[in-house]
Amino acid sequence: MREKDAEILNYVNTHFNDPNINIMQLALMFEMSTSYLSKTFKKIAGVGLLDYIHSLRIQRAKVLLETTDKTIKAISEETGYTNSLTMIRAFKRYEGITPSEYKNLASS
Protein backbone atom coordinates (compact mmCIF):
# COMPACT_ATOMS: atom_id res chain seq x y z
CA MET A 1 0.00 0.00 0.00
CA ARG A 2 1.34 3.41 -0.94
CA GLU A 3 1.98 5.90 1.84
CA LYS A 4 -0.76 8.25 0.62
CA ASP A 5 -3.24 5.34 0.49
CA ALA A 6 -2.40 4.50 4.10
CA GLU A 7 -2.86 8.16 5.07
CA ILE A 8 -6.29 8.27 3.46
CA LEU A 9 -7.40 5.04 5.12
CA ASN A 10 -6.03 6.15 8.48
CA TYR A 11 -7.80 9.52 8.19
CA VAL A 12 -11.15 7.86 7.42
CA ASN A 13 -10.68 5.33 10.22
CA THR A 14 -10.07 8.07 12.77
CA HIS A 15 -12.61 10.64 11.48
CA PHE A 16 -15.54 8.43 10.39
CA ASN A 17 -17.68 9.98 13.11
CA ASP A 18 -17.31 13.46 11.62
CA PRO A 19 -20.72 14.18 10.06
CA ASN A 20 -19.03 16.36 7.40
CA ILE A 21 -16.61 13.73 6.07
CA ASN A 22 -17.18 13.18 2.36
CA ILE A 23 -15.43 12.49 -0.91
CA MET A 24 -15.09 16.20 -1.80
CA GLN A 25 -13.46 17.06 1.53
CA LEU A 26 -11.04 14.15 1.27
CA ALA A 27 -10.19 14.92 -2.36
CA LEU A 28 -9.29 18.49 -1.42
CA MET A 29 -7.35 17.37 1.63
CA PHE A 30 -5.32 14.78 -0.26
CA GLU A 31 -5.03 16.89 -3.43
CA MET A 32 -6.67 14.54 -5.90
CA SER A 33 -9.82 14.49 -7.98
CA THR A 34 -12.95 12.98 -6.50
CA SER A 35 -13.06 10.30 -9.21
CA TYR A 36 -9.42 9.31 -8.61
CA LEU A 37 -9.95 9.25 -4.84
CA SER A 38 -13.08 7.16 -5.29
CA LYS A 39 -11.27 4.59 -7.46
CA THR A 40 -8.23 4.58 -5.19
CA PHE A 41 -10.29 4.13 -2.05
CA LYS A 42 -12.26 1.26 -3.53
CA LYS A 43 -8.98 -0.40 -4.53
CA ILE A 44 -7.43 -0.10 -1.06
CA ALA A 45 -10.54 -0.81 1.04
CA GLY A 46 -12.46 -3.16 -1.22
CA VAL A 47 -15.64 -1.05 -0.95
CA GLY A 48 -16.66 2.48 -1.79
CA LEU A 49 -15.96 5.32 0.61
CA LEU A 50 -19.57 5.81 1.70
CA ASP A 51 -20.10 2.10 2.38
CA TYR A 52 -16.83 2.03 4.32
CA ILE A 53 -17.85 5.02 6.47
CA HIS A 54 -21.28 3.51 7.12
CA SER A 55 -19.72 0.19 8.14
CA LEU A 56 -17.40 1.93 10.64
CA ARG A 57 -20.29 3.94 12.04
CA ILE A 58 -22.54 0.90 12.33
CA GLN A 59 -19.82 -1.15 14.04
CA ARG A 60 -19.31 1.65 16.57
CA ALA A 61 -23.07 2.01 17.06
CA LYS A 62 -23.32 -1.74 17.75
CA VAL A 63 -20.67 -1.48 20.47
CA LEU A 64 -22.48 1.48 22.05
CA LEU A 65 -25.84 -0.31 21.84
CA GLU A 66 -24.34 -3.36 23.56
CA THR A 67 -22.35 -1.57 26.25
CA THR A 68 -24.18 1.64 27.14
CA ASP A 69 -27.64 2.91 27.94
CA LYS A 70 -27.28 5.83 25.53
CA THR A 71 -30.30 6.76 23.44
CA ILE A 72 -30.45 6.11 19.71
CA LYS A 73 -30.26 9.89 19.23
CA ALA A 74 -27.07 10.15 21.33
CA ILE A 75 -25.50 7.18 19.54
CA SER A 76 -26.37 8.60 16.13
CA GLU A 77 -24.68 11.90 17.03
CA GLU A 78 -21.62 10.14 18.47
CA THR A 79 -21.18 7.99 15.36
CA GLY A 80 -21.43 10.86 12.88
CA TYR A 81 -25.01 10.71 11.67
CA THR A 82 -26.78 14.05 11.38
CA ASN A 83 -29.96 12.62 12.89
CA SER A 84 -31.26 9.38 14.36
CA LEU A 85 -33.51 8.61 11.39
CA THR A 86 -30.50 8.52 9.07
CA MET A 87 -28.71 6.14 11.44
CA ILE A 88 -31.77 3.91 11.80
CA ARG A 89 -32.09 3.63 8.01
CA ALA A 90 -28.39 2.87 7.55
CA PHE A 91 -28.39 0.38 10.42
CA LYS A 92 -31.37 -1.45 8.97
CA ARG A 93 -29.81 -1.45 5.50
CA TYR A 94 -26.51 -2.92 6.68
CA GLU A 95 -27.69 -5.11 9.57
CA GLY A 96 -31.22 -6.04 8.50
CA ILE A 97 -32.72 -4.87 11.79
CA THR A 98 -33.19 -1.55 13.56
CA PRO A 99 -30.85 -0.35 16.32
CA SER A 100 -33.62 -0.90 18.88
CA GLU A 101 -34.11 -4.49 17.71
CA TYR A 102 -30.34 -5.00 17.87
CA LYS A 103 -30.18 -3.62 21.42
CA ASN A 104 -33.02 -5.93 22.50
CA LEU A 105 -31.29 -8.96 20.97
CA ALA A 106 -27.94 -8.01 22.48
CA SER A 107 -29.41 -7.63 25.97
CA SER A 108 -31.36 -10.89 25.95
C-alpha positions as CSV (number, residue, x, y, z in Angstrom):
1,M,0.0,0.0,0.0
2,R,1.3,3.4,-0.9
3,E,2.0,5.9,1.8
4,K,-0.8,8.3,0.6
5,D,-3.2,5.3,0.5
6,A,-2.4,4.5,4.1
7,E,-2.9,8.2,5.1
8,I,-6.3,8.3,3.5
9,L,-7.4,5.0,5.1
10,N,-6.0,6.2,8.5
11,Y,-7.8,9.5,8.2
12,V,-11.1,7.9,7.4
13,N,-10.7,5.3,10.2
14,T,-10.1,8.1,12.8
15,H,-12.6,10.6,11.5
16,F,-15.5,8.4,10.4
17,N,-17.7,10.0,13.1
18,D,-17.3,13.5,11.6
19,P,-20.7,14.2,10.1
20,N,-19.0,16.4,7.4
21,I,-16.6,13.7,6.1
22,N,-17.2,13.2,2.4
23,I,-15.4,12.5,-0.9
24,M,-15.1,16.2,-1.8
25,Q,-13.5,17.1,1.5
26,L,-11.0,14.1,1.3
27,A,-10.2,14.9,-2.4
28,L,-9.3,18.5,-1.4
29,M,-7.3,17.4,1.6
30,F,-5.3,14.8,-0.3
31,E,-5.0,16.9,-3.4
32,M,-6.7,14.5,-5.9
33,S,-9.8,14.5,-8.0
34,T,-12.9,13.0,-6.5
35,S,-13.1,10.3,-9.2
36,Y,-9.4,9.3,-8.6
37,L,-10.0,9.2,-4.8
38,S,-13.1,7.2,-5.3
39,K,-11.3,4.6,-7.5
40,T,-8.2,4.6,-5.2
41,F,-10.3,4.1,-2.1
42,K,-12.3,1.3,-3.5
43,K,-9.0,-0.4,-4.5
44,I,-7.4,-0.1,-1.1
45,A,-10.5,-0.8,1.0
46,G,-12.5,-3.2,-1.2
47,V,-15.6,-1.1,-0.9
48,G,-16.7,2.5,-1.8
49,L,-16.0,5.3,0.6
50,L,-19.6,5.8,1.7
51,D,-20.1,2.1,2.4
52,Y,-16.8,2.0,4.3
53,I,-17.8,5.0,6.5
54,H,-21.3,3.5,7.1
55,S,-19.7,0.2,8.1
56,L,-17.4,1.9,10.6
57,R,-20.3,3.9,12.0
58,I,-22.5,0.9,12.3
59,Q,-19.8,-1.2,14.0
60,R,-19.3,1.7,16.6
61,A,-23.1,2.0,17.1
62,K,-23.3,-1.7,17.7
63,V,-20.7,-1.5,20.5
64,L,-22.5,1.5,22.0
65,L,-25.8,-0.3,21.8
66,E,-24.3,-3.4,23.6
67,T,-22.4,-1.6,26.2
68,T,-24.2,1.6,27.1
69,D,-27.6,2.9,27.9
70,K,-27.3,5.8,25.5
71,T,-30.3,6.8,23.4
72,I,-30.4,6.1,19.7
73,K,-30.3,9.9,19.2
74,A,-27.1,10.2,21.3
75,I,-25.5,7.2,19.5
76,S,-26.4,8.6,16.1
77,E,-24.7,11.9,17.0
78,E,-21.6,10.1,18.5
79,T,-21.2,8.0,15.4
80,G,-21.4,10.9,12.9
81,Y,-25.0,10.7,11.7
82,T,-26.8,14.1,11.4
83,N,-30.0,12.6,12.9
84,S,-31.3,9.4,14.4
85,L,-33.5,8.6,11.4
86,T,-30.5,8.5,9.1
87,M,-28.7,6.1,11.4
88,I,-31.8,3.9,11.8
89,R,-32.1,3.6,8.0
90,A,-28.4,2.9,7.5
91,F,-28.4,0.4,10.4
92,K,-31.4,-1.5,9.0
93,R,-29.8,-1.4,5.5
94,Y,-26.5,-2.9,6.7
95,E,-27.7,-5.1,9.6
96,G,-31.2,-6.0,8.5
97,I,-32.7,-4.9,11.8
98,T,-33.2,-1.5,13.6
99,P,-30.8,-0.4,16.3
100,S,-33.6,-0.9,18.9
101,E,-34.1,-4.5,17.7
102,Y,-30.3,-5.0,17.9
103,K,-30.2,-3.6,21.4
104,N,-33.0,-5.9,22.5
105,L,-31.3,-9.0,21.0
106,A,-27.9,-8.0,22.5
107,S,-29.4,-7.6,26.0
108,S,-31.4,-10.9,25.9
